[in-house]
Amino acid sequence: MTYCSACGQLLAQDALHCQRCGAPVAGVAKPALTGERPISQAIAIVALLLNILVWPGLGSLVVGEKVGWSQGFLFLIGLIGSLVLIGIPFAIGAWIWGLVTGVRLLERAAAQERAARGTA
């Protein structure tokens, strides 16, 4: 069993980074080698604000994430379907999903920054 050196989260056997805080797993290739781009905290904050205030998933697109951009489609479906009872939960769910995605980007940026300070 392996635990994250930054937050203590139990890690999956093949994990490249911690799912809770985003810190890279010791002894695993750096994000640049695994295809993950490092993100600054400023960009992560902008992505979070875009996800919350403008359009769910827009922040993920700005950061260049392949996951999370489809939140906007759910939000649109929810808005269109808001005349029907089920549309409102879809819209709220997409907004919450955008919020969670933005917070995870911010946590990952902070973990990458801590890791860079620790190795530099």
N, C-alpha and C positions, 0 to 999 in steps of 0.2 A: 504494500500500500504506500502510495506516495502522496504527500501533502504539499500544498503551495507554500513556498518559503516566505511569501509576502503576507498572506492572510490566514493560512492554516486550513484552507478548504481541501477536502479529499479530492484528488485528481483522478480522472479516468486514465486507464493504462496507456492509451496512445495520445494523450493530451499534449498539445504544443504550447498552450497557455491556459491559465486558470479561468474557468468559466465565471467565477465570482468577481475577481478583480482585474483579470486580463494580464497578469504578470506572466512572462515567459517561464516555461518549465526548465529548470536547470539541466544542462546537458543536451538540450534540444536546439535545433537550428534556429537562428534569429529570425524575426518576422520578415525581414527583407529576403531571406532565402526561402521562406515558405509561401511567398506571394502576398503576405499581409503588409500593407503600407503602414509605416508609423504615422500617428496622428498627433498633432499638437493639442493642448488643452483648449486653446482659443478656438480652433476649428471645431472641436467636439462641442464646445459651448454654443457656437453658432448653429451647429447641426441640431442640437437639442432645442434651441429656440425656434428654428425653422420647423421642426417636427411638431412643436406645441402651438406656435402662433400662426403659421402660414398654412402648411399642408403636411399631414402625416406622411412620412417617407421622404420628403424633400431633403431633409438633413442628411439622410443616408445616401442619397444621390450626390449631394455636394461633396461628401467625404469620399465617395467612390466605392461604397459598400455594395456588394452584390446581393446582400440580404436586407430586407426591410423596406425597399423602395415600393413594394406592392401595397403597402399600407394605405397609400393614397387611393388606390382602386377600391379598397373596402370602405374607406371613408366616403367616396363618391357614391357607391352603392347604397350606403347608409343614408346619405343625403337624399338621393333619388327615392329611396324606399321609405323615407321618413313619414310619408302619408300613411304608410302601413305600420303597424306596431313593431314589427321586427326590424325596420330600418333604423330606428333610434338606437337600439343596442349595438347594431353593426357600426354606426358612426362613433358611438362612445368607445367601443372596443378598439377601433382603428386608432382613435386619438390616444388611448392608453397605451396601445402597442407602440405608437410613435414616441411617446414619453419614455417608455422602458428602453427602447432602442437608443434614444438619445442619451439616457443616463448610462447605459452600458458603454457607449462610445466614449463618454467622459471618463468613466472608470478605467477603460483600456488606455486612454491617453495618459492618465495620471500614472498608471502602472508602468507604461513604457518610459515615461519621464523619470520615474524612480529608478528603473532598471538602468537607464542611460547614465544617471548620476552615480549609480553604484559601480558601474564598470569603467566610467571615464575618470 
